[in-house]
């Protein structure tokens, strides 16, 4: 049984990844930021099927919150086997209408979150020769 963190796991591709990995019998930590309702729905749905998944709220675009997600997994399961950096956002507007604030939010969520989570997870994974998937 592996301990697997999936960022951005409350909706879309991340939710499918988390759900399938949990159904395979892994310890899955499904990270969410703003989609608490959807994360709780995932947890409830799987529990009805006899499958357990942890949900964890963290804005992984912020170093401290990314670190708290990783530490949660290590404290609960003593290890991390796989990190799946899935968190991402897109602004559905014309490029010419994207503000600097919009751009920073996309860069922080889509790029910095993978950097923060990977860097922190590797502190626990490198000696175990575990992998980080981006």
Chimera marker file (.cmm) of the C-alpha trace (Angstrom):
<marker_set name="trace">
<marker id="1" x="0.000" y="0.000" z="0.000" r="1" g="1" b="0" radius="0.5"/>
<marker id="2" x="1.413" y="3.346" z="-1.057" r="1" g="1" b="0" radius="0.5"/>
<marker id="3" x="0.947" y="6.787" z="0.426" r="1" g="1" b="0" radius="0.5"/>
<marker id="4" x="0.007" y="9.123" z="-2.411" r="1" g="1" b="0" radius="0.5"/>
<marker id="5" x="-0.654" y="12.868" z="-2.393" r="1" g="1" b="0" radius="0.5"/>
<marker id="6" x="-2.731" y="14.316" z="-5.225" r="1" g="1" b="0" radius="0.5"/>
<marker id="7" x="-2.903" y="18.103" z="-5.383" r="1" g="1" b="0" radius="0.5"/>
<marker id="8" x="-5.973" y="19.706" z="-6.926" r="1" g="1" b="0" radius="0.5"/>
<marker id="9" x="-7.926" y="16.516" z="-6.259" r="1" g="1" b="0" radius="0.5"/>
<marker id="10" x="-11.437" y="17.780" z="-5.564" r="1" g="1" b="0" radius="0.5"/>
<marker id="11" x="-12.510" y="18.092" z="-9.205" r="1" g="1" b="0" radius="0.5"/>
<marker id="12" x="-11.700" y="17.009" z="-12.728" r="1" g="1" b="0" radius="0.5"/>
<marker id="13" x="-8.622" y="14.964" z="-13.537" r="1" g="1" b="0" radius="0.5"/>
<marker id="14" x="-7.258" y="15.181" z="-9.992" r="1" g="1" b="0" radius="0.5"/>
<marker id="15" x="-10.461" y="13.781" z="-8.550" r="1" g="1" b="0" radius="0.5"/>
<marker id="16" x="-10.382" y="10.843" z="-10.990" r="1" g="1" b="0" radius="0.5"/>
<marker id="17" x="-6.741" y="10.160" z="-10.147" r="1" g="1" b="0" radius="0.5"/>
<marker id="18" x="-7.389" y="10.265" z="-6.400" r="1" g="1" b="0" radius="0.5"/>
<marker id="19" x="-10.492" y="8.106" z="-6.674" r="1" g="1" b="0" radius="0.5"/>
<marker id="20" x="-8.806" y="5.439" z="-8.802" r="1" g="1" b="0" radius="0.5"/>
<marker id="21" x="-5.705" y="5.286" z="-6.615" r="1" g="1" b="0" radius="0.5"/>
<marker id="22" x="-7.845" y="4.976" z="-3.476" r="1" g="1" b="0" radius="0.5"/>
<marker id="23" x="-9.872" y="2.180" z="-5.093" r="1" g="1" b="0" radius="0.5"/>
<marker id="24" x="-6.585" y="0.360" z="-5.715" r="1" g="1" b="0" radius="0.5"/>
<marker id="25" x="-6.065" y="0.301" z="-1.943" r="1" g="1" b="0" radius="0.5"/>
<marker id="26" x="-3.598" y="3.143" z="-1.509" r="1" g="1" b="0" radius="0.5"/>
<marker id="27" x="-3.493" y="5.747" z="1.242" r="1" g="1" b="0" radius="0.5"/>
<marker id="28" x="-4.576" y="8.825" z="-0.709" r="1" g="1" b="0" radius="0.5"/>
<marker id="29" x="-4.460" y="12.404" z="0.485" r="1" g="1" b="0" radius="0.5"/>
<marker id="30" x="-6.709" y="14.442" z="-1.816" r="1" g="1" b="0" radius="0.5"/>
<marker id="31" x="-5.699" y="18.082" z="-1.612" r="1" g="1" b="0" radius="0.5"/>
<marker id="32" x="-8.128" y="20.908" z="-2.302" r="1" g="1" b="0" radius="0.5"/>
<marker id="33" x="-8.105" y="24.661" z="-1.826" r="1" g="1" b="0" radius="0.5"/>
<marker id="34" x="-11.420" y="26.327" z="-2.665" r="1" g="1" b="0" radius="0.5"/>
<marker id="35" x="-13.576" y="23.299" z="-3.528" r="1" g="1" b="0" radius="0.5"/>
<marker id="36" x="-14.335" y="22.029" z="-0.035" r="1" g="1" b="0" radius="0.5"/>
<marker id="37" x="-17.840" y="20.865" z="-0.977" r="1" g="1" b="0" radius="0.5"/>
<marker id="38" x="-16.509" y="18.737" z="-3.844" r="1" g="1" b="0" radius="0.5"/>
<marker id="39" x="-13.698" y="17.314" z="-1.679" r="1" g="1" b="0" radius="0.5"/>
<marker id="40" x="-16.177" y="16.295" z="1.016" r="1" g="1" b="0" radius="0.5"/>
<marker id="41" x="-18.432" y="14.756" z="-1.633" r="1" g="1" b="0" radius="0.5"/>
<marker id="42" x="-15.492" y="12.668" z="-2.884" r="1" g="1" b="0" radius="0.5"/>
<marker id="43" x="-14.704" y="11.488" z="0.649" r="1" g="1" b="0" radius="0.5"/>
<marker id="44" x="-18.350" y="10.609" z="1.345" r="1" g="1" b="0" radius="0.5"/>
<marker id="45" x="-18.790" y="8.824" z="-1.979" r="1" g="1" b="0" radius="0.5"/>
<marker id="46" x="-15.741" y="6.651" z="-1.405" r="1" g="1" b="0" radius="0.5"/>
<marker id="47" x="-16.630" y="5.934" z="2.225" r="1" g="1" b="0" radius="0.5"/>
<marker id="48" x="-20.013" y="4.595" z="1.061" r="1" g="1" b="0" radius="0.5"/>
<marker id="49" x="-18.017" y="2.149" z="-1.080" r="1" g="1" b="0" radius="0.5"/>
<marker id="50" x="-15.860" y="1.178" z="1.915" r="1" g="1" b="0" radius="0.5"/>
<marker id="51" x="-12.867" y="3.127" z="0.611" r="1" g="1" b="0" radius="0.5"/>
<marker id="52" x="-11.044" y="5.643" z="2.765" r="1" g="1" b="0" radius="0.5"/>
<marker id="53" x="-9.396" y="8.830" z="1.502" r="1" g="1" b="0" radius="0.5"/>
<marker id="54" x="-8.068" y="11.799" z="3.439" r="1" g="1" b="0" radius="0.5"/>
<marker id="55" x="-8.909" y="15.281" z="2.245" r="1" g="1" b="0" radius="0.5"/>
<marker id="56" x="-6.655" y="18.185" z="3.126" r="1" g="1" b="0" radius="0.5"/>
<marker id="57" x="-7.207" y="21.895" z="2.519" r="1" g="1" b="0" radius="0.5"/>
<marker id="58" x="-4.091" y="23.759" z="1.472" r="1" g="1" b="0" radius="0.5"/>
<marker id="59" x="-3.363" y="26.492" z="-1.036" r="1" g="1" b="0" radius="0.5"/>
<marker id="60" x="-0.296" y="24.799" z="-2.496" r="1" g="1" b="0" radius="0.5"/>
<marker id="61" x="0.647" y="28.003" z="-4.325" r="1" g="1" b="0" radius="0.5"/>
<marker id="62" x="1.884" y="29.156" z="-0.906" r="1" g="1" b="0" radius="0.5"/>
<marker id="63" x="5.069" y="27.522" z="0.403" r="1" g="1" b="0" radius="0.5"/>
<marker id="64" x="3.845" y="27.227" z="4.011" r="1" g="1" b="0" radius="0.5"/>
<marker id="65" x="0.574" y="25.560" z="3.044" r="1" g="1" b="0" radius="0.5"/>
<marker id="66" x="2.292" y="23.183" z="0.619" r="1" g="1" b="0" radius="0.5"/>
<marker id="67" x="4.645" y="22.222" z="3.447" r="1" g="1" b="0" radius="0.5"/>
<marker id="68" x="1.689" y="21.624" z="5.787" r="1" g="1" b="0" radius="0.5"/>
<marker id="69" x="0.148" y="19.211" z="3.261" r="1" g="1" b="0" radius="0.5"/>
<marker id="70" x="3.375" y="17.224" z="3.008" r="1" g="1" b="0" radius="0.5"/>
<marker id="71" x="3.857" y="17.186" z="6.781" r="1" g="1" b="0" radius="0.5"/>
<marker id="72" x="0.262" y="15.993" z="7.256" r="1" g="1" b="0" radius="0.5"/>
<marker id="73" x="0.965" y="12.968" z="5.046" r="1" g="1" b="0" radius="0.5"/>
<marker id="74" x="4.265" y="12.158" z="6.753" r="1" g="1" b="0" radius="0.5"/>
<marker id="75" x="2.801" y="12.549" z="10.248" r="1" g="1" b="0" radius="0.5"/>
<marker id="76" x="-0.173" y="10.331" z="9.421" r="1" g="1" b="0" radius="0.5"/>
<marker id="77" x="1.484" y="7.632" z="7.295" r="1" g="1" b="0" radius="0.5"/>
<marker id="78" x="5.218" y="8.003" z="8.118" r="1" g="1" b="0" radius="0.5"/>
<marker id="79" x="6.095" y="8.252" z="4.422" r="1" g="1" b="0" radius="0.5"/>
<marker id="80" x="5.228" y="9.556" z="0.985" r="1" g="1" b="0" radius="0.5"/>
<marker id="81" x="5.579" y="7.182" z="-1.929" r="1" g="1" b="0" radius="0.5"/>
<marker id="82" x="4.121" y="9.279" z="-4.740" r="1" g="1" b="0" radius="0.5"/>
<marker id="83" x="3.354" y="12.970" z="-5.194" r="1" g="1" b="0" radius="0.5"/>
<marker id="84" x="1.114" y="13.941" z="-8.096" r="1" g="1" b="0" radius="0.5"/>
<marker id="85" x="1.270" y="17.675" z="-8.777" r="1" g="1" b="0" radius="0.5"/>
<marker id="86" x="-2.103" y="18.177" z="-10.432" r="1" g="1" b="0" radius="0.5"/>
<marker id="87" x="-3.219" y="21.552" z="-9.055" r="1" g="1" b="0" radius="0.5"/>
<marker id="88" x="-3.801" y="24.074" z="-11.798" r="1" g="1" b="0" radius="0.5"/>
<marker id="89" x="-6.016" y="26.931" z="-12.885" r="1" g="1" b="0" radius="0.5"/>
<marker id="90" x="-6.833" y="28.764" z="-16.092" r="1" g="1" b="0" radius="0.5"/>
<marker id="91" x="-8.413" y="32.134" z="-16.663" r="1" g="1" b="0" radius="0.5"/>
<marker id="92" x="-11.121" y="31.923" z="-19.299" r="1" g="1" b="0" radius="0.5"/>
<marker id="93" x="-10.653" y="35.308" z="-20.879" r="1" g="1" b="0" radius="0.5"/>
<marker id="94" x="-8.814" y="36.925" z="-23.739" r="1" g="1" b="0" radius="0.5"/>
<marker id="95" x="-5.078" y="37.085" z="-23.154" r="1" g="1" b="0" radius="0.5"/>
<marker id="96" x="-5.188" y="40.842" z="-23.590" r="1" g="1" b="0" radius="0.5"/>
<marker id="97" x="-7.583" y="41.020" z="-20.617" r="1" g="1" b="0" radius="0.5"/>
<marker id="98" x="-5.344" y="39.033" z="-18.247" r="1" g="1" b="0" radius="0.5"/>
<marker id="99" x="-4.157" y="41.289" z="-15.456" r="1" g="1" b="0" radius="0.5"/>
<marker id="100" x="-0.813" y="40.996" z="-13.740" r="1" g="1" b="0" radius="0.5"/>
<marker id="101" x="-2.692" y="39.690" z="-10.682" r="1" g="1" b="0" radius="0.5"/>
<marker id="102" x="-4.370" y="37.005" z="-12.845" r="1" g="1" b="0" radius="0.5"/>
<marker id="103" x="-0.992" y="36.060" z="-14.339" r="1" g="1" b="0" radius="0.5"/>
<marker id="104" x="0.660" y="35.814" z="-10.923" r="1" g="1" b="0" radius="0.5"/>
<marker id="105" x="-2.161" y="33.610" z="-9.648" r="1" g="1" b="0" radius="0.5"/>
<marker id="106" x="-1.786" y="31.247" z="-12.629" r="1" g="1" b="0" radius="0.5"/>
<marker id="107" x="2.014" y="31.088" z="-12.287" r="1" g="1" b="0" radius="0.5"/>
<marker id="108" x="1.784" y="30.504" z="-8.535" r="1" g="1" b="0" radius="0.5"/>
<marker id="109" x="-0.841" y="27.778" z="-8.849" r="1" g="1" b="0" radius="0.5"/>
<marker id="110" x="0.401" y="26.058" z="-11.984" r="1" g="1" b="0" radius="0.5"/>
<marker id="111" x="4.159" y="26.289" z="-11.452" r="1" g="1" b="0" radius="0.5"/>
<marker id="112" x="5.173" y="27.346" z="-7.977" r="1" g="1" b="0" radius="0.5"/>
<marker id="113" x="2.849" y="24.828" z="-6.333" r="1" g="1" b="0" radius="0.5"/>
<marker id="114" x="4.664" y="21.954" z="-8.070" r="1" g="1" b="0" radius="0.5"/>
<marker id="115" x="8.006" y="23.422" z="-6.989" r="1" g="1" b="0" radius="0.5"/>
<marker id="116" x="6.918" y="23.896" z="-3.361" r="1" g="1" b="0" radius="0.5"/>
<marker id="117" x="5.285" y="20.480" z="-3.008" r="1" g="1" b="0" radius="0.5"/>
<marker id="118" x="8.078" y="18.622" z="-4.800" r="1" g="1" b="0" radius="0.5"/>
<marker id="119" x="10.833" y="20.310" z="-2.859" r="1" g="1" b="0" radius="0.5"/>
<marker id="120" x="9.197" y="19.568" z="0.498" r="1" g="1" b="0" radius="0.5"/>
<marker id="121" x="8.165" y="16.014" z="-0.422" r="1" g="1" b="0" radius="0.5"/>
<marker id="122" x="11.661" y="15.198" z="-1.659" r="1" g="1" b="0" radius="0.5"/>
<marker id="123" x="12.995" y="15.835" z="1.839" r="1" g="1" b="0" radius="0.5"/>
<marker id="124" x="11.087" y="12.689" z="2.828" r="1" g="1" b="0" radius="0.5"/>
<marker id="125" x="11.251" y="10.725" z="-0.423" r="1" g="1" b="0" radius="0.5"/>
<marker id="126" x="14.819" y="10.985" z="-1.712" r="1" g="1" b="0" radius="0.5"/>
<marker id="127" x="16.313" y="8.478" z="0.719" r="1" g="1" b="0" radius="0.5"/>
<marker id="128" x="13.518" y="6.042" z="-0.048" r="1" g="1" b="0" radius="0.5"/>
<marker id="129" x="14.042" y="6.482" z="-3.822" r="1" g="1" b="0" radius="0.5"/>
<marker id="130" x="10.416" y="7.504" z="-4.328" r="1" g="1" b="0" radius="0.5"/>
<marker id="131" x="9.089" y="9.466" z="-7.305" r="1" g="1" b="0" radius="0.5"/>
<marker id="132" x="7.430" y="12.797" z="-7.976" r="1" g="1" b="0" radius="0.5"/>
<marker id="133" x="5.071" y="12.987" z="-10.972" r="1" g="1" b="0" radius="0.5"/>
<marker id="134" x="4.354" y="16.344" z="-12.570" r="1" g="1" b="0" radius="0.5"/>
<link id1="1" id2="2" r="1" g="1" b="0" radius="0.2"/>
<link id1="2" id2="3" r="1" g="1" b="0" radius="0.2"/>
<link id1="3" id2="4" r="1" g="1" b="0" radius="0.2"/>
<link id1="4" id2="5" r="1" g="1" b="0" radius="0.2"/>
<link id1="5" id2="6" r="1" g="1" b="0" radius="0.2"/>
<link id1="6" id2="7" r="1" g="1" b="0" radius="0.2"/>
<link id1="7" id2="8" r="1" g="1" b="0" radius="0.2"/>
<link id1="8" id2="9" r="1" g="1" b="0" radius="0.2"/>
<link id1="9" id2="10" r="1" g="1" b="0" radius="0.2"/>
<link id1="10" id2="11" r="1" g="1" b="0" radius="0.2"/>
<link id1="11" id2="12" r="1" g="1" b="0" radius="0.2"/>
<link id1="12" id2="13" r="1" g="1" b="0" radius="0.2"/>
<link id1="13" id2="14" r="1" g="1" b="0" radius="0.2"/>
<link id1="14" id2="15" r="1" g="1" b="0" radius="0.2"/>
<link id1="15" id2="16" r="1" g="1" b="0" radius="0.2"/>
<link id1="16" id2="17" r="1" g="1" b="0" radius="0.2"/>
<link id1="17" id2="18" r="1" g="1" b="0" radius="0.2"/>
<link id1="18" id2="19" r="1" g="1" b="0" radius="0.2"/>
<link id1="19" id2="20" r="1" g="1" b="0" radius="0.2"/>
<link id1="20" id2="21" r="1" g="1" b="0" radius="0.2"/>
<link id1="21" id2="22" r="1" g="1" b="0" radius="0.2"/>
<link id1="22" id2="23" r="1" g="1" b="0" radius="0.2"/>
<link id1="23" id2="24" r="1" g="1" b="0" radius="0.2"/>
<link id1="24" id2="25" r="1" g="1" b="0" radius="0.2"/>
<link id1="25" id2="26" r="1" g="1" b="0" radius="0.2"/>
<link id1="26" id2="27" r="1" g="1" b="0" radius="0.2"/>
<link id1="27" id2="28" r="1" g="1" b="0" radius="0.2"/>
<link id1="28" id2="29" r="1" g="1" b="0" radius="0.2"/>
<link id1="29" id2="30" r="1" g="1" b="0" radius="0.2"/>
<link id1="30" id2="31" r="1" g="1" b="0" radius="0.2"/>
<link id1="31" id2="32" r="1" g="1" b="0" radius="0.2"/>
<link id1="32" id2="33" r="1" g="1" b="0" radius="0.2"/>
<link id1="33" id2="34" r="1" g="1" b="0" radius="0.2"/>
<link id1="34" id2="35" r="1" g="1" b="0" radius="0.2"/>
<link id1="35" id2="36" r="1" g="1" b="0" radius="0.2"/>
<link id1="36" id2="37" r="1" g="1" b="0" radius="0.2"/>
<link id1="37" id2="38" r="1" g="1" b="0" radius="0.2"/>
<link id1="38" id2="39" r="1" g="1" b="0" radius="0.2"/>
<link id1="39" id2="40" r="1" g="1" b="0" radius="0.2"/>
<link id1="40" id2="41" r="1" g="1" b="0" radius="0.2"/>
<link id1="41" id2="42" r="1" g="1" b="0" radius="0.2"/>
<link id1="42" id2="43" r="1" g="1" b="0" radius="0.2"/>
<link id1="43" id2="44" r="1" g="1" b="0" radius="0.2"/>
<link id1="44" id2="45" r="1" g="1" b="0" radius="0.2"/>
<link id1="45" id2="46" r="1" g="1" b="0" radius="0.2"/>
<link id1="46" id2="47" r="1" g="1" b="0" radius="0.2"/>
<link id1="47" id2="48" r="1" g="1" b="0" radius="0.2"/>
<link id1="48" id2="49" r="1" g="1" b="0" radius="0.2"/>
<link id1="49" id2="50" r="1" g="1" b="0" radius="0.2"/>
<link id1="50" id2="51" r="1" g="1" b="0" radius="0.2"/>
<link id1="51" id2="52" r="1" g="1" b="0" radius="0.2"/>
<link id1="52" id2="53" r="1" g="1" b="0" radius="0.2"/>
<link id1="53" id2="54" r="1" g="1" b="0" radius="0.2"/>
<link id1="54" id2="55" r="1" g="1" b="0" radius="0.2"/>
<link id1="55" id2="56" r="1" g="1" b="0" radius="0.2"/>
<link id1="56" id2="57" r="1" g="1" b="0" radius="0.2"/>
<link id1="57" id2="58" r="1" g="1" b="0" radius="0.2"/>
<link id1="58" id2="59" r="1" g="1" b="0" radius="0.2"/>
<link id1="59" id2="60" r="1" g="1" b="0" radius="0.2"/>
<link id1="60" id2="61" r="1" g="1" b="0" radius="0.2"/>
<link id1="61" id2="62" r="1" g="1" b="0" radius="0.2"/>
<link id1="62" id2="63" r="1" g="1" b="0" radius="0.2"/>
<link id1="63" id2="64" r="1" g="1" b="0" radius="0.2"/>
<link id1="64" id2="65" r="1" g="1" b="0" radius="0.2"/>
<link id1="65" id2="66" r="1" g="1" b="0" radius="0.2"/>
<link id1="66" id2="67" r="1" g="1" b="0" radius="0.2"/>
<link id1="67" id2="68" r="1" g="1" b="0" radius="0.2"/>
<link id1="68" id2="69" r="1" g="1" b="0" radius="0.2"/>
<link id1="69" id2="70" r="1" g="1" b="0" radius="0.2"/>
<link id1="70" id2="71" r="1" g="1" b="0" radius="0.2"/>
<link id1="71" id2="72" r="1" g="1" b="0" radius="0.2"/>
<link id1="72" id2="73" r="1" g="1" b="0" radius="0.2"/>
<link id1="73" id2="74" r="1" g="1" b="0" radius="0.2"/>
<link id1="74" id2="75" r="1" g="1" b="0" radius="0.2"/>
<link id1="75" id2="76" r="1" g="1" b="0" radius="0.2"/>
<link id1="76" id2="77" r="1" g="1" b="0" radius="0.2"/>
<link id1="77" id2="78" r="1" g="1" b="0" radius="0.2"/>
<link id1="78" id2="79" r="1" g="1" b="0" radius="0.2"/>
<link id1="79" id2="80" r="1" g="1" b="0" radius="0.2"/>
<link id1="80" id2="81" r="1" g="1" b="0" radius="0.2"/>
<link id1="81" id2="82" r="1" g="1" b="0" radius="0.2"/>
<link id1="82" id2="83" r="1" g="1" b="0" radius="0.2"/>
<link id1="83" id2="84" r="1" g="1" b="0" radius="0.2"/>
<link id1="84" id2="85" r="1" g="1" b="0" radius="0.2"/>
<link id1="85" id2="86" r="1" g="1" b="0" radius="0.2"/>
<link id1="86" id2="87" r="1" g="1" b="0" radius="0.2"/>
<link id1="87" id2="88" r="1" g="1" b="0" radius="0.2"/>
<link id1="88" id2="89" r="1" g="1" b="0" radius="0.2"/>
<link id1="89" id2="90" r="1" g="1" b="0" radius="0.2"/>
<link id1="90" id2="91" r="1" g="1" b="0" radius="0.2"/>
<link id1="91" id2="92" r="1" g="1" b="0" radius="0.2"/>
<link id1="92" id2="93" r="1" g="1" b="0" radius="0.2"/>
<link id1="93" id2="94" r="1" g="1" b="0" radius="0.2"/>
<link id1="94" id2="95" r="1" g="1" b="0" radius="0.2"/>
<link id1="95" id2="96" r="1" g="1" b="0" radius="0.2"/>
<link id1="96" id2="97" r="1" g="1" b="0" radius="0.2"/>
<link id1="97" id2="98" r="1" g="1" b="0" radius="0.2"/>
<link id1="98" id2="99" r="1" g="1" b="0" radius="0.2"/>
<link id1="99" id2="100" r="1" g="1" b="0" radius="0.2"/>
<link id1="100" id2="101" r="1" g="1" b="0" radius="0.2"/>
<link id1="101" id2="102" r="1" g="1" b="0" radius="0.2"/>
<link id1="102" id2="103" r="1" g="1" b="0" radius="0.2"/>
<link id1="103" id2="104" r="1" g="1" b="0" radius="0.2"/>
<link id1="104" id2="105" r="1" g="1" b="0" radius="0.2"/>
<link id1="105" id2="106" r="1" g="1" b="0" radius="0.2"/>
<link id1="106" id2="107" r="1" g="1" b="0" radius="0.2"/>
<link id1="107" id2="108" r="1" g="1" b="0" radius="0.2"/>
<link id1="108" id2="109" r="1" g="1" b="0" radius="0.2"/>
<link id1="109" id2="110" r="1" g="1" b="0" radius="0.2"/>
<link id1="110" id2="111" r="1" g="1" b="0" radius="0.2"/>
<link id1="111" id2="112" r="1" g="1" b="0" radius="0.2"/>
<link id1="112" id2="113" r="1" g="1" b="0" radius="0.2"/>
<link id1="113" id2="114" r="1" g="1" b="0" radius="0.2"/>
<link id1="114" id2="115" r="1" g="1" b="0" radius="0.2"/>
<link id1="115" id2="116" r="1" g="1" b="0" radius="0.2"/>
<link id1="116" id2="117" r="1" g="1" b="0" radius="0.2"/>
<link id1="117" id2="118" r="1" g="1" b="0" radius="0.2"/>
<link id1="118" id2="119" r="1" g="1" b="0" radius="0.2"/>
<link id1="119" id2="120" r="1" g="1" b="0" radius="0.2"/>
<link id1="120" id2="121" r="1" g="1" b="0" radius="0.2"/>
<link id1="121" id2="122" r="1" g="1" b="0" radius="0.2"/>
<link id1="122" id2="123" r="1" g="1" b="0" radius="0.2"/>
<link id1="123" id2="124" r="1" g="1" b="0" radius="0.2"/>
<link id1="124" id2="125" r="1" g="1" b="0" radius="0.2"/>
<link id1="125" id2="126" r="1" g="1" b="0" radius="0.2"/>
<link id1="126" id2="127" r="1" g="1" b="0" radius="0.2"/>
<link id1="127" id2="128" r="1" g="1" b="0" radius="0.2"/>
<link id1="128" id2="129" r="1" g="1" b="0" radius="0.2"/>
<link id1="129" id2="130" r="1" g="1" b="0" radius="0.2"/>
<link id1="130" id2="131" r="1" g="1" b="0" radius="0.2"/>
<link id1="131" id2="132" r="1" g="1" b="0" radius="0.2"/>
<link id1="132" id2="133" r="1" g="1" b="0" radius="0.2"/>
<link id1="133" id2="134" r="1" g="1" b="0" radius="0.2"/>
</marker_set>
